[in-house]
């Protein structure tokens, strides 16, 4: 496959809210553009006002639904003729599906004459719904065998559901833009520790929902405040549990907890560079952990719960030391205390993280994906 290759990057998640799949698709699209591979993004519309520029085709409709302590998308194309016209006009060589949304993915596959690649991002192991209805997994596997030409998992756990898949499979992780996420970016001014403010900043970034576990970080912060007078917790994100978390902080008289709301783009990077320790208390459902990678790329030490995705990212590596058992907020507080007390160790772990993040640069990841396209084309 050459530079004339044209790729359709298909999301079944709305681009309206932030999310890891959206970051992955945008990062891959940006890298493809840089190296001369044509690509366009196809995503469903949730709001009428959405507009992401000429490289993003809004096709189909997304409805937000609660799913396994988080939020998922029910995605459907109400106008199949528009879908057919788009595919005929764009003439993609590769349709690269990111996750699999019912029924929209079926509608696309039925009309596709391209090489069909699936990257599976989701960790659905903790889903009560799928445990109650295992036939959905069976149906999904049958559909994949029918018309998917190759499957990528962003982590080994994602390929668990494709054991019987007879076509090419590969683990290719998420990527990171090391020029965007780097320690040289100036920190957000109000938290960047001027001489008059010697606070140690702990940072949380994520949706305020059950799965992301902010309540456990707040409980750990309550313990830490009794031991250290110089702490501040910065919370970036929105979600249905925001009021509950704010109420908990107020009732427990937690000082220096700053709820910043939703922050995106370059401004978000300045929050990473302003913090001293990044904390991700996600309790389950993480398949990789892009947010960990972003903090590491900014040379920040990371403390997190050892959910399956985070564990696979850091297992056998230096960062594994700072993983606590999910929901164990006492253990989380202990891990944080080690770094709070030791500035030299914070610097050491930050430098290690930056070096580790270099293994996930988008130029390396995009090359692996292009090589996988070629392998699948030969196997077809």
C-alpha positions in Angstrom: 0.0 0.0 0.0 1.3 3.4 -1.0 0.8 7.0 -0.1 -2.2 7.0 -2.5 -4.1 4.9 0.0 -7.4 6.5 1.2 -8.6 5.6 4.7 -12.0 6.2 6.3 -11.7 6.3 10.1 -15.1 5.4 11.4 -16.2 6.3 14.9 -19.4 5.0 16.4 -18.9 7.4 19.4 -20.2 11.0 19.1 -17.4 13.5 18.8 -19.4 15.9 21.0 -18.1 14.8 24.4 -14.3 14.1 24.9 -13.1 10.5 25.0 -10.2 8.2 24.4 -11.5 6.8 21.1 -12.0 10.3 19.8 -8.4 11.2 20.8 -7.1 8.1 19.1 -8.9 8.8 15.8 -7.9 12.4 15.7 -4.3 11.5 16.5 -4.1 8.8 13.8 -5.7 11.1 11.3 -3.2 13.9 12.0 -0.3 11.5 11.6 -1.7 10.0 8.4 -2.0 13.6 7.0 1.6 14.3 8.0 3.0 11.2 6.2 0.8 11.7 3.1 -1.9 9.1 3.6 -5.3 10.4 2.7 -7.9 10.0 5.4 -11.3 11.3 6.5 -13.2 10.7 9.7 -16.8 9.6 9.8 -18.7 10.2 13.0 -22.3 10.3 14.1 -24.0 13.5 15.0 -25.5 14.1 18.5 -26.1 17.8 18.3 -27.4 19.8 15.3 -24.8 22.5 15.8 -21.8 20.1 15.5 -19.2 21.0 12.9 -15.6 19.7 12.9 -14.3 20.9 9.6 -13.9 19.3 6.1 -12.0 16.3 7.3 -14.9 15.0 9.5 -18.0 13.7 7.8 -21.0 13.7 10.2 -23.1 10.7 9.2 -25.7 9.0 11.3 -27.2 9.9 14.6 -25.8 9.0 18.1 -28.0 8.6 21.2 -26.2 8.6 24.6 -27.1 5.6 26.7 -25.9 4.6 30.2 -23.7 1.5 30.0 -21.6 -0.3 32.7 -20.9 2.8 34.9 -20.2 5.0 31.9 -21.9 6.3 28.8 -22.1 4.6 25.4 -23.6 5.5 22.0 -26.5 3.9 20.2 -25.7 4.8 16.7 -27.9 4.5 13.6 -28.1 5.8 10.0 -31.6 6.9 9.4 -30.8 7.7 5.8 -29.0 4.7 4.2 -29.0 6.5 0.9 -26.8 9.2 2.3 -24.4 6.6 3.6 -24.3 4.9 0.3 -23.6 8.1 -1.6 -20.8 9.0 0.8 -19.0 5.7 0.4 -19.4 5.9 -3.4 -18.1 9.5 -3.5 -15.1 8.9 -1.2 -14.0 5.5 -2.6 -12.1 4.5 0.5 -9.5 1.8 0.1 -9.7 1.0 3.8 -12.6 1.5 6.2 -11.1 1.4 9.7 -13.8 0.9 12.3 -13.1 2.0 15.9 -15.3 -0.1 18.2 -18.5 -1.5 16.8 -21.8 0.3 17.1 -25.1 -1.4 16.5 -26.8 -1.1 14.1 -24.7 1.5 12.3 -21.7 -0.7 11.8 -23.8 -3.3 10.1 -25.2 -0.7 7.8 -21.7 0.4 6.8 -20.4 -3.2 6.4 -23.2 -4.2 4.1 -22.3 -1.4 1.7 -18.5 -1.7 2.0 -16.3 -2.8 -0.8 -13.2 -1.7 1.0 -10.7 -3.5 3.3 -12.5 -3.5 6.6 -10.3 -3.2 9.7 -11.6 -3.1 13.3 -9.7 -1.5 16.2 -11.4 -2.7 19.4 -10.8 -0.2 22.2 -13.4 -1.3 24.7 -12.9 -3.3 27.8 -16.3 -4.9 28.2 -15.3 -7.5 30.8 -17.1 -5.7 33.7 -20.4 -5.2 31.8 -23.4 -6.7 33.6 -25.5 -6.2 30.5 -23.3 -8.4 28.4 -23.0 -11.0 31.1 -26.8 -11.2 31.1 -26.9 -11.3 27.3 -23.9 -13.3 26.1 -25.6 -13.9 22.7 -24.7 -10.4 21.8 -21.0 -11.2 22.0 -21.6 -14.3 19.9 -23.4 -12.3 17.3 -20.6 -9.7 17.3 -18.0 -12.4 16.7 -20.1 -13.9 13.8 -20.3 -10.4 12.2 -16.6 -9.9 12.5 -15.8 -13.2 10.9 -18.3 -12.4 8.1 -16.8 -9.1 6.8 -14.0 -7.8 9.0 -10.6 -8.4 7.4 -8.4 -7.8 10.4 -8.7 -6.9 14.1 -6.5 -4.7 16.2 -6.6 -4.5 20.0 -5.2 -1.5 21.8 -4.2 -3.9 24.5 -4.0 -7.7 24.8 -7.3 -7.8 26.7 -9.2 -6.4 23.7 -8.4 -9.5 21.7 -9.9 -11.8 24.3 -13.2 -11.8 22.3 -11.5 -12.8 19.0 -9.9 -16.1 20.0 -11.7 -17.9 17.1 -11.2 -15.1 14.6 -9.4 -16.7 11.6 -8.0 -13.6 10.0 -5.0 -11.3 11.0 -5.0 -9.9 14.6 -2.5 -7.6 16.3 -2.0 -5.6 19.4 -1.2 -2.0 18.5 -1.5 0.5 21.4 -2.8 4.0 21.5 -0.5 6.8 20.3 0.6 10.1 21.8 1.7 13.4 20.1 5.0 14.0 21.9 5.2 17.6 20.5 1.8 18.5 21.9 2.2 16.7 25.2 5.6 17.7 26.6 7.0 19.2 29.8 8.0 22.4 28.0 4.4 23.6 27.7 3.7 26.3 30.3 1.5 25.3 33.2 -1.9 26.9 33.9 -0.9 30.1 35.6 -3.1 29.9 38.7 -1.7 26.5 39.6 1.9 26.8 38.6 3.3 27.2 42.0 4.7 30.7 42.1 6.9 31.6 45.1 3.9 32.5 47.2 2.1 29.2 46.5 4.1 26.1 47.5 1.2 23.7 47.0 1.7 20.2 45.6 -0.9 19.8 42.9 -2.7 16.5 42.4 -4.5 16.3 39.1 -7.6 14.2 38.0 -8.8 14.3 34.4 -11.8 12.4 33.3 -15.6 12.1 33.2 -17.2 12.4 36.6 -19.0 9.0 36.5 -18.9 5.8 38.5 -16.2 4.1 36.4 -13.6 6.9 36.7 -13.7 6.6 40.6 -13.2 10.2 41.6 -15.0 9.6 44.9 -12.2 7.2 45.9 -9.6 9.9 45.2 -11.6 12.4 47.3 -11.6 9.9 50.2 -7.8 9.4 49.8 -7.4 13.2 49.7 -9.2 13.5 53.0 -6.7 11.1 54.6 -3.7 13.0 53.0 -4.9 16.4 54.1 -4.5 15.3 57.8 -0.8 14.5 57.1 0.1 17.3 54.6 -0.9 20.9 54.8 0.4 21.9 51.3 -1.9 19.8 49.0 -4.3 20.9 46.3 -6.5 18.6 44.2 -7.5 19.8 40.7 -10.4 18.1 39.1 -10.9 18.5 35.4 -14.1 17.0 33.8 -17.9 17.0 33.8 -20.4 14.2 34.4 -23.5 13.1 36.2 -21.6 12.6 39.5 -20.2 16.1 39.7 -22.7 17.4 42.2 -22.3 14.3 44.4 -18.5 14.8 44.4 -18.8 18.5 45.2 -21.2 17.8 48.0 -18.8 15.2 49.5 -15.9 17.7 49.4 -18.1 20.3 51.1 -19.5 17.9 53.8 -16.0 16.5 54.6 -14.6 20.0 54.8 -11.9 19.2 52.2 -9.8 22.3 51.5 -8.2 23.2 48.2 -10.3 20.9 45.9 -10.8 22.8 42.7 -13.5 21.6 40.3 -12.4 23.2 36.9 -15.1 21.8 34.6 -14.5 20.5 31.2 -11.1 21.5 29.7 -10.0 20.5 26.2 -7.3 21.2 23.6 -4.0 22.9 24.3 -5.3 24.4 27.6 -5.7 20.8 29.0 -2.0 20.2 28.4 -1.2 23.2 30.6 -3.1 21.5 33.5 -0.9 18.4 33.1 2.3 20.5 33.2 1.0 22.5 36.2 0.5 19.3 38.3 3.1 17.5 40.5 1.3 14.1 40.5 -1.3 12.8 38.1 -3.9 10.5 39.7 -6.4 8.2 37.8 -8.6 6.2 40.2 -10.6 4.4 37.5 -12.0 1.3 39.1 -12.8 -0.9 36.0 -13.5 -0.8 32.2 -10.2 0.7 31.1 -8.5 -1.1 28.2 -5.4 1.1 27.9 -5.3 4.5 29.6 -4.6 7.3 27.2 -4.8 9.8 30.0 -1.9 8.0 31.8 0.1 8.3 28.6 -0.6 12.0 28.3 0.6 12.6 31.9 3.7 10.5 31.3 4.5 12.4 28.1 4.4 15.6 30.2 7.0 14.1 32.6 4.5 13.7 35.5 4.5 10.7 37.9 1.3 8.7 37.8 -0.6 7.1 40.6 -3.6 5.0 39.7 -5.8 2.0 40.5 -4.6 -1.3 39.0 -7.6 -2.0 36.8 -6.8 -4.5 34.1 -6.0 -1.9 31.4 -3.7 0.2 33.5 -2.0 -3.0 34.8 -1.3 -4.2 31.3 0.2 -0.8 30.4 2.5 -0.7 33.4 3.1 -4.3 34.3 6.7 -5.2 34.8 7.7 -1.6 34.5 8.8 1.0 37.0 5.4 2.7 37.1 3.7 -0.5 38.4 4.9 0.5 41.9 2.3 3.2 42.1 -0.7 1.2 41.3 -3.2 0.5 44.2 -5.9 -2.1 44.3 -9.2 -0.7 42.8 -11.5 1.0 45.4 -8.8 0.8 48.0 -8.6 4.5 48.8 -6.3 3.9 51.8 -3.8 2.2 49.5 -4.2 5.0 47.0 -3.4 7.5 49.8 -0.3 5.5 50.7 1.0 5.5 47.1 0.4 9.2 46.8 2.1 9.9 50.2 5.4 8.3 48.9 5.6 10.8 46.1 4.3 13.8 48.1 7.2 13.3 50.5 9.9 12.8 47.9 10.4 15.6 45.3 13.4 13.8 43.9 11.4 10.6 43.3 8.6 12.7 41.6 11.2 14.0 39.2 12.7 10.5 38.6 9.3 9.0 37.9 8.4 11.9 35.6 11.6 11.4 33.6 10.9 7.7 33.4 7.4 8.3 32.2 8.5 10.7 29.4 11.0 8.1 28.1 8.3 5.4 28.3 5.9 7.6 26.4 8.3 7.8 23.5 7.5 4.2 22.7 4.0 5.3 21.8 4.7 8.2 19.5 2.2 8.5 16.7 4.8 8.1 13.9 5.6 4.6 15.3 2.0 3.6 15.9 0.8 4.8 12.5 3.5 2.8 10.8 2.4 -0.4 12.6 -1.2 0.3 11.5 -0.2 0.8 7.9 1.8 -2.4 8.0 -1.2 -4.2 9.4 -3.4 -2.9 6.5 -0.9 -4.4 4.1 -0.9 -7.8 6.0 -4.7 -7.9 5.9 -4.8 -7.0 2.2 -2.4 -9.9 1.4 -4.5 -12.3 3.5 -7.8 -11.3 1.9 
